Amino acid sequence: MKSLLLSAATAMAITTTLGADELSDLKSQLKILSERLSTLETNDKKHAEQTNVLTSELINVQNQTSFTSVDSSKGLYGMGPAASKVYYSKNPLSIGGYGELYYSKYNHDGVNTGSKDAYGDTYRFIPYIGYKFTDNIILNSEIEFEHGNEVWIEQLYVDFIHNQNATLRVGDQIVPMGYTNLYHEPTLFNTVQRPDVEKQLIPSTWHELGVSVYGQTNDFWYQVGAFTALDMNHPTSGAYGANEVASSNTSPQNWIRKARVGAESDKGIDNIAVVARLDYNGINGLQVGVSGYTGKAGNSTIAGKAEGQMTMYDIHAKYQNEGFMARALYTESHLSNADSYKTDMPESARGGYVNLEYNVLPFFVQNSQRLPLFFQYENYNLGTSTADGKSFGTSESFTYGLNYFPHDQVVLKAEYLNRKNKNSTNTAKYIDEGIFSLGLGFIF
């Protein structure tokens, strides 16, 4: 019996000893597993951080190499949507632009009918190149390839943005006069050519070296600045002054357009002009405003004559409601001491236009395309009075046409224009002419 009890006790002791050893081994293994798990968790955190860094770098690379598409609803005030791309692009480098091509068939009735009866032109191809140094320092440029063989820099400026109320713009920039002059991308006006009033009286595209401040305050948008002034006398400007010979390209009717200095170094800078613009946009769909310009007009070429002062203003309005849009503009120009430049130099000019359009496509199909029919009436006199007491006479034009937008960035245009030059005592080129035109325009 004693032997049996001793054997049992020995077995229990051995079992107990074995259980303690196994427990110790188990604890050791758990400790090792815990350390490995901790190491894995640490590595996972490092991998997650590395993954986040790589993802962020990949997004940055994608943003820097991706192309920002034009959003036709995102036009910075005073600019077209393509010109505005750099302001909302995630990519620091932005490339946009627009283009225009047209064909015109002429029917002349009156004088000077020896000109060509039809024209076709690769009119403009314009790249916009912009760059964001920061969100508040932005470079923008507009380079124009015109008629297939001419190159111009139309804009090259830097914006220093303080807030929406005030931005400083320095460089070659659009003079804030008129409507089409500012909004000159071809999807923003319905005629094949820009209105005569905004080619001759407000010489679109009118750009000059200058410094300006612009911004939005409550329901008003403003821009005010100092720019190189129109030069009525500089011989290389093409202005109709004492140093010019009247021709089809430098006729007295081009006296304002050819006086632009732009940023051409060979024209020099004799004077500075002050320009201001104020637009009200507090009513949905309505824009109405006024612009003004004043500056010295260049040194007199006639001994004893005083330098002239050029003053201009325009009143403009636009209203848009669904498929209907109306635009109107009136402008006047006055040149003091006009006889300081030429005996028949214009002293004043005036003109205006009304443009109406309505999108008729929804009557037939419901889609994103558009088919606006339009009518435009212009009435102007490029020299209501001259230094020798004459007048160029009134011209008026009626334009009927349509646009087709297969895409909001592409437009096909067709129109017929009838222009009449009435009671001219000077150099009206035609008494009556009709022009049928087709056009293609796009922005990107």
C-alpha positions in Angstrom: 0.0 0.0 0.0 2.8 2.3 1.0 4.5 1.5 -2.3 1.4 2.4 -4.2 1.0 5.8 -2.5 4.6 6.6 -3.1 4.3 5.9 -6.8 1.2 8.1 -7.1 2.9 11.0 -5.3 6.0 10.7 -7.5 3.7 10.7 -10.6 1.9 13.8 -9.4 5.1 15.6 -8.7 6.4 14.8 -12.2 3.1 15.9 -13.8 3.2 19.2 -11.8 6.8 19.8 -12.8 6.0 19.1 -16.5 3.0 21.5 -16.4 5.2 24.3 -15.0 7.8 23.9 -17.7 5.2 23.9 -20.4 3.6 27.1 -18.9 7.0 28.8 -18.9 7.5 27.8 -22.5 4.1 29.1 -23.4 4.8 32.4 -21.7 8.0 32.7 -23.6 6.3 31.9 -26.9 3.6 34.5 -26.1 6.2 37.1 -25.3 8.0 36.4 -28.6 4.7 36.6 -30.5 3.8 39.8 -28.8 7.2 41.3 -29.7 6.7 40.1 -33.3 3.2 41.6 -33.4 4.5 44.9 -32.1 7.2 44.9 -34.7 4.6 44.2 -37.4 2.3 47.0 -36.2 5.3 49.4 -36.3 6.2 48.2 -39.8 2.5 48.6 -40.8 2.5 52.2 -39.6 5.7 52.9 -41.5 4.3 51.3 -44.6 1.0 53.3 -44.3 3.0 56.5 -43.9 5.1 55.6 -46.9 2.0 54.8 -48.9 0.4 58.1 -48.0 3.5 60.0 -49.1 3.6 58.1 -52.3 -0.1 58.7 -52.9 0.4 62.4 -52.3 3.3 62.6 -54.6 1.4 60.7 -57.3 -1.5 63.2 -57.0 0.9 66.1 -57.3 2.5 64.5 -60.4 -0.9 63.9 -61.9 -2.0 67.5 -61.2 1.2 68.9 -62.7 0.9 66.8 -65.9 -2.9 66.9 -66.4 -4.6 69.3 -68.7 -7.3 71.5 -67.3 -10.3 71.7 -69.7 -12.2 74.9 -70.3 -15.3 75.5 -68.2 -17.4 77.9 -70.2 -19.2 78.9 -67.0 -15.9 80.0 -65.3 -15.0 83.2 -67.0 -13.2 85.6 -64.6 -15.1 88.9 -64.7 -13.7 91.0 -67.6 -12.2 87.9 -69.3 -13.3 85.0 -71.4 -13.3 81.4 -70.1 -10.2 80.3 -72.0 -8.2 83.3 -70.8 -9.4 82.6 -67.2 -8.2 78.9 -67.1 -5.0 79.6 -65.1 -7.0 81.2 -62.3 -8.8 77.9 -61.4 -6.4 75.3 -62.8 -4.9 72.9 -60.2 -1.9 72.6 -62.5 0.6 75.5 -62.0 1.1 75.6 -65.8 -2.0 76.3 -67.9 -2.4 76.3 -71.6 -5.6 77.5 -73.3 -6.6 79.5 -76.3 -9.0 80.2 -79.2 -9.1 80.3 -83.0 -11.1 81.9 -85.8 -11.4 81.2 -89.5 -13.8 82.8 -92.0 -14.9 83.1 -95.6 -16.6 86.2 -96.9 -18.2 87.0 -100.3 -18.7 90.7 -101.1 -21.2 92.5 -103.3 -20.3 96.2 -103.8 -22.6 98.9 -105.0 -21.0 102.3 -105.4 -17.4 103.4 -105.5 -14.1 101.5 -105.4 -15.6 98.2 -106.6 -12.2 97.0 -107.8 -11.4 95.1 -104.6 -11.5 91.4 -104.4 -15.0 89.9 -104.2 -14.2 87.1 -101.8 -11.8 86.5 -98.9 -10.8 83.5 -96.8 -8.6 83.9 -93.8 -7.0 81.8 -91.0 -7.8 84.9 -89.0 -6.5 84.1 -85.6 -4.9 81.4 -83.5 -4.3 82.4 -80.0 -2.6 80.4 -77.3 -3.0 81.5 -73.7 0.0 80.4 -71.5 -0.4 81.0 -67.8 1.6 80.1 -64.7 0.8 80.2 -61.0 3.8 81.1 -58.9 1.4 80.9 -56.0 -2.4 81.1 -55.7 -2.0 84.9 -55.3 0.7 85.6 -57.9 -0.3 84.6 -61.4 1.2 85.1 -64.8 -1.0 85.2 -67.9 -0.2 85.8 -71.6 -2.0 85.9 -74.9 0.0 85.3 -78.1 -1.6 86.0 -81.4 -0.9 84.3 -84.7 -2.8 86.3 -87.2 -3.6 85.8 -91.0 -1.2 82.8 -91.0 1.9 85.0 -91.0 1.9 87.6 -88.2 2.7 87.1 -84.6 1.8 89.5 -81.8 1.9 89.5 -78.0 -1.5 90.8 -76.9 -1.2 90.2 -73.2 1.7 89.6 -70.9 1.0 90.5 -67.3 1.2 89.4 -63.7 -1.7 89.6 -61.2 -1.0 90.2 -57.5 -4.2 89.1 -55.9 -5.0 90.6 -52.5 -8.6 89.5 -52.3 -11.7 89.6 -54.4 -11.9 93.3 -53.8 -8.5 94.3 -55.0 -6.0 92.8 -57.5 -3.0 94.6 -58.9 -2.2 93.9 -62.6 1.1 94.9 -64.1 2.1 94.5 -67.7 0.7 94.4 -71.2 -3.1 94.1 -70.7 -6.5 94.8 -72.3 -7.6 98.4 -71.8 -11.0 98.0 -70.0 -13.2 99.7 -72.6 -16.2 98.3 -74.4 -17.7 94.8 -74.4 -16.2 92.7 -77.2 -12.8 94.3 -76.6 -12.7 92.4 -73.2 -14.8 89.4 -74.2 -13.2 88.7 -77.6 -13.2 84.9 -77.7 -15.2 83.8 -80.7 -17.8 81.9 -78.7 -18.7 85.0 -76.8 -20.0 87.1 -79.8 -22.3 85.8 -82.5 -21.1 87.8 -85.6 -18.3 86.5 -87.8 -16.4 89.7 -87.4 -16.4 91.9 -84.3 -18.7 94.9 -84.5 -17.4 97.9 -86.5 -17.9 100.1 -83.5 -15.6 97.9 -81.5 -13.0 97.8 -84.2 -12.8 101.4 -85.2 -14.0 103.5 -82.2 -13.0 101.1 -79.5 -10.1 99.5 -81.3 -10.4 95.8 -80.3 -8.2 94.1 -79.3 -6.9 97.2 -77.5 -4.0 96.3 -75.3 -1.4 98.6 -73.8 1.4 98.5 -71.2 0.0 99.6 -67.9 -0.7 99.2 -64.2 -4.3 98.7 -63.0 -6.3 97.6 -60.0 -9.6 95.6 -60.3 -12.0 93.9 -58.1 -15.6 93.1 -57.0 -17.2 95.1 -54.3 -20.8 94.2 -53.4 -22.7 94.4 -56.7 -20.1 96.4 -58.6 -17.0 95.3 -60.5 -14.3 98.0 -61.2 -11.0 98.5 -62.9 -8.9 101.6 -62.9 -5.4 102.1 -64.3 -2.7 104.0 -66.1 -1.8 102.9 -69.7 0.3 104.0 -72.6 -1.8 106.6 -74.4 -3.1 106.6 -78.0 -0.6 108.5 -80.2 -2.2 110.5 -83.0 1.2 111.6 -84.4 3.7 108.8 -84.3 4.7 107.9 -87.9 5.0 104.2 -87.2 1.7 104.0 -85.4 -0.3 104.1 -88.7 -2.4 106.9 -87.3 -3.8 109.4 -89.7 -1.6 112.3 -88.7 0.7 114.7 -90.5 3.3 112.0 -91.2 0.9 109.6 -92.8 -0.4 109.2 -96.4 -4.1 108.3 -96.5 -4.6 104.8 -98.0 -6.9 101.9 -97.5 -4.9 100.9 -94.4 -4.2 104.4 -93.0 -7.3 106.3 -94.0 -8.8 108.9 -91.7 -11.5 106.5 -90.7 -8.8 104.5 -88.9 -7.6 107.4 -86.9 -8.3 105.8 -83.5 -7.4 102.2 -84.4 -4.1 103.1 -85.9 -3.1 105.2 -82.9 -2.7 102.2 -80.6 0.8 101.9 -79.3 0.5 98.5 -77.7 3.8 97.1 -76.4 5.8 97.8 -79.5 9.2 99.3 -78.5 9.7 101.2 -81.8 6.6 103.3 -81.2 7.9 104.8 -77.9 5.8 106.1 -75.1 5.0 109.8 -75.1 2.1 110.0 -72.8 0.1 108.1 -70.2 -3.7 107.8 -70.2 -6.1 107.1 -67.3 -8.8 104.5 -67.9 -11.6 103.6 -65.5 -14.5 101.1 -65.7 -17.5 100.4 -63.4 -20.0 97.6 -64.0 -23.2 96.8 -62.0 -24.0 93.1 -61.8 -26.4 92.9 -58.9 -29.4 91.6 -60.9 -29.2 88.0 -62.1 -28.4 88.0 -65.9 -27.8 91.8 -66.1 -24.6 93.6 -66.6 -24.6 97.4 -67.2 -21.7 99.8 -66.9 -19.6 102.7 -68.1 -16.0 103.1 -69.2 -13.9 106.3 -69.6 -10.5 107.2 -71.1 -8.5 110.4 -71.1 -4.9 111.2 -72.1 -2.6 113.4 -74.2 -2.7 112.5 -77.9 0.9 113.1 -78.9 3.0 116.1 -79.8 1.8 118.4 -82.5 3.6 118.3 -85.9 2.5 121.9 -86.8 4.6 124.7 -85.4 2.7 126.8 -82.8 -0.1 124.2 -82.3 -0.9 122.8 -78.9 -0.9 119.1 -78.1 -4.3 117.4 -78.3 -6.2 115.7 -75.5 -8.1 112.5 -76.3 -11.3 111.7 -74.3 -13.5 108.6 -74.8 -16.4 107.0 -73.0 -18.7 104.1 -73.5 -22.0 102.9 -72.0 -22.6 99.2 -72.3 -25.2 96.6 -71.2 -25.9 92.9 -71.5 -28.9 90.9 -70.4 -29.2 87.1 -70.6 -32.2 84.9 -69.6 -32.1 81.3 -70.7 -32.0 81.3 -74.5 -32.4 85.0 -74.9 -29.5 87.5 -74.9 -29.2 91.2 -75.7 -26.2 93.4 -75.8 -25.9 97.2 -76.5 -23.1 99.7 -76.5 -22.7 103.4 -77.2 -19.4 105.3 -77.4 -18.1 108.8 -78.2 -14.6 110.1 -78.8 -13.3 113.7 -78.7 -9.9 115.1 -79.7 -9.0 118.6 -78.8 -6.7 120.7 -81.0 -7.2 118.2 -83.9 -5.7 120.7 -86.4 -2.4 120.2 -84.6 -2.1 116.9 -86.5 -3.7 117.4 -89.9 -6.1 120.0 -91.4 -8.8 117.4 -91.9 -8.1 115.4 -88.7 -11.3 114.2 -87.0 -12.3 116.1 -83.8 -15.0 113.7 -82.7 -16.7 110.4 -83.5 -19.6 108.4 -82.1 -21.3 105.0 -82.6 -23.3 102.3 -81.1 -24.9 98.9 -81.7 -27.6 96.6 -80.5 -27.3 92.8 -80.8 -30.2 90.4 -80.1 -30.1 86.6 -80.1 -32.4 83.7 -79.2 -31.6 79.9 -79.1 -34.3 78.2 -81.1 -32.9 74.6 -80.9 -35.1 73.7 -77.8 -38.1 74.0 -80.0 -36.9 71.0 -82.0 -34.6 68.9 -79.7 -33.6 68.9 -76.1 -29.8 68.6 -75.7 -26.7 70.6 -74.8 -26.2 72.0 -78.3 -27.4 75.5 -79.2 -28.7 77.2 -82.4 -29.1 80.9 -81.7 -30.5 83.2 -84.4 -29.3 86.8 -84.1 -29.7 90.3 -85.4 -27.3 93.2 -85.0 -27.8 96.9 -85.9 -24.9 99.3 -85.9 -24.9 103.1 -86.5 -21.7 105.2 -86.4 -19.8 108.2 -87.7 -16.1 107.8 -87.5 -15.7 111.6 -87.9 -18.8 113.6 -86.9 -16.6 116.7 -87.3 -13.1 117.3 -88.6 -10.7 120.2 -88.1 -11.7 121.7 -91.5 -15.4 121.6 -90.6 -16.5 118.5 -92.5 -18.0 115.1 -91.5 -17.3 111.6 -92.6 -21.0 110.9 -92.7 -23.1 108.2 -91.0 -22.7 104.5 -91.7 -25.1 101.8 -90.6 -25.2 98.1 -90.9 -27.8 95.3 -90.5 -26.5 91.8 -89.8 -28.7 88.6 -89.8 -27.3 85.2 -89.0 -27.2 82.1 -86.9 -24.7 80.2 -84.8 -24.5 76.4 -84.3 -22.8 75.1 -81.2 -22.2 71.3 -81.5 -20.2 71.8 -78.3 -20.0 74.8 -75.9 -16.4 75.3 -77.0 -17.0 75.2 -80.8 -19.2 77.4 -82.9 -20.1 77.5 -86.6 -21.3 80.9 -87.9 -23.3 82.1 -90.9 -24.5 85.7 -91.6 -25.4 88.3 -94.1 -24.4 91.9 -93.5 -25.7 95.0 -95.3 -23.6 98.1 -94.7 -24.6 101.6 -96.0 -22.4 104.6 -95.9 -24.6 107.7 -96.0 -23.9 111.3 -96.9 -20.2 111.0 -96.7 -18.1 114.1 -97.5 -14.8 112.3 -96.9 -13.4 108.9 -97.9 -16.2 106.3 -97.5 -14.9 103.2 -99.3 -18.3 102.0 -100.4 -21.8 103.5 -100.7 -23.5 100.2 -100.2 -22.2 96.7 -99.7 -23.5 93.3 -98.8 -21.3 90.6 -97.3 -22.1 86.9 -96.9 -19.8 85.2 -94.4 -19.1 81.8 -92.9 -17.0 81.4 -89.8 -15.5 78.8 -87.4 -14.5 79.6 -83.9 -13.3 77.6 -80.9 -11.8 77.9 -77.4 -9.8 75.4 -75.5 
